[in-house]
Amino acid sequence: MKYVFSKKLKKTDKLVTGWPNSTVIKTVADIKKLKNSKGPDIQVWGSGKLIQLLLKNDLVDELRLKIHPLTLGKGKKLFDGGTIPAAFTLTESMVTTKGVYIATYKRAGKVKTGTVGA
């Protein structure tokens, strides 16, 4: 089953009808209901705005980040204003031959502040 988060799409729109077994969800309440149901993990591929919405509403259990060794100047920000403080623990990491850092972080509860290395 594929879920499409959109406030504008309707079930009859071409984008959705081109994906068999897809459902349009429109609200954070819809996402919470989906998250609390049985089934596979919810994955988001390439939507910074949706990630920001999930972070803002404390709906992220795991982050899988690919950090490329380059800067492009201005652009979209993954962790933009409105993100709630949340702690994550590194569970897996690797560096590719091209220097891309791939890291998996699991949600670790509330933020604990302190000194680096202490």
C-alpha positions in Angstrom: 0.0 0.0 0.0 1.3 3.5 -0.9 0.2 6.6 1.0 0.4 10.0 -0.5 0.4 13.0 1.9 -1.3 15.9 0.2 -3.7 18.6 1.1 -4.6 19.2 -2.6 -4.7 15.7 -4.2 -8.0 13.8 -4.4 -8.4 10.0 -4.8 -9.4 10.6 -8.5 -6.3 12.7 -9.5 -4.1 11.2 -12.2 -1.0 11.0 -9.9 -2.9 8.8 -7.4 -4.8 6.7 -9.9 -1.4 5.9 -11.6 -0.3 4.2 -8.4 -2.5 1.1 -7.7 -3.4 0.6 -4.0 -2.6 4.2 -3.0 -4.4 6.3 -0.4 -4.3 10.0 0.0 -3.8 11.2 3.6 -4.3 14.9 4.4 -3.7 15.6 8.1 -1.2 14.9 10.9 -4.1 13.0 12.6 -4.1 10.7 9.5 -0.4 10.1 9.9 -0.7 9.4 13.6 -3.4 6.8 12.9 -1.2 5.2 10.2 1.8 5.2 12.5 -0.1 3.5 15.3 -1.5 0.8 13.0 0.0 -2.6 12.3 2.1 -2.8 9.1 5.5 -1.9 7.8 7.5 1.2 8.8 6.6 4.5 7.3 9.4 5.8 5.0 9.8 9.2 3.5 11.9 9.6 0.4 13.0 13.1 -0.5 10.4 15.4 1.1 12.0 17.9 3.4 8.6 19.5 4.2 7.0 16.2 5.2 10.1 15.3 7.4 9.8 18.8 9.0 6.1 18.2 9.7 6.9 14.7 11.2 9.7 16.1 13.4 7.6 19.0 14.6 4.9 16.6 15.7 7.3 14.1 17.3 6.5 11.3 14.8 10.1 10.3 13.8 11.5 7.1 15.3 14.5 6.7 13.1 16.6 8.9 10.7 18.7 7.5 7.9 20.9 10.2 6.6 23.3 10.4 3.7 25.7 13.3 4.1 27.6 14.3 1.0 31.0 16.1 1.3 30.0 19.2 -0.6 28.2 22.5 -0.1 25.8 24.0 -2.6 25.0 27.3 -0.9 21.3 28.1 -0.4 18.7 25.4 -0.5 16.2 23.5 1.5 16.9 22.7 5.1 16.1 19.4 6.7 16.1 20.7 10.3 14.3 24.0 9.9 12.4 26.2 12.4 9.6 24.4 14.3 11.5 21.1 14.9 11.1 20.1 18.5 14.1 19.1 20.5 14.7 15.3 20.3 17.6 13.0 21.0 18.8 10.3 18.6 21.4 7.6 19.1 23.7 6.5 16.3 23.0 2.8 15.6 24.9 2.3 12.3 27.3 4.2 10.1 29.6 3.8 7.1 31.5 6.0 4.7 31.5 5.2 1.0 34.6 5.4 -1.2 33.4 8.8 -2.4 33.2 10.1 1.2 29.4 10.0 1.6 28.6 9.4 5.3 25.6 7.1 5.7 24.2 7.1 9.3 21.2 5.6 11.0 19.9 7.2 14.2 17.1 5.8 16.5 15.0 8.0 18.7 16.5 8.2 22.2 13.9 10.1 24.2 14.3 13.6 25.6 17.3 15.8 25.0 20.0 15.6 27.6 22.4 18.5 27.6 26.0 18.5 28.9 29.6 18.7 27.9 31.0 17.0 24.7 33.0 14.0 25.7 31.9 14.0 29.4 
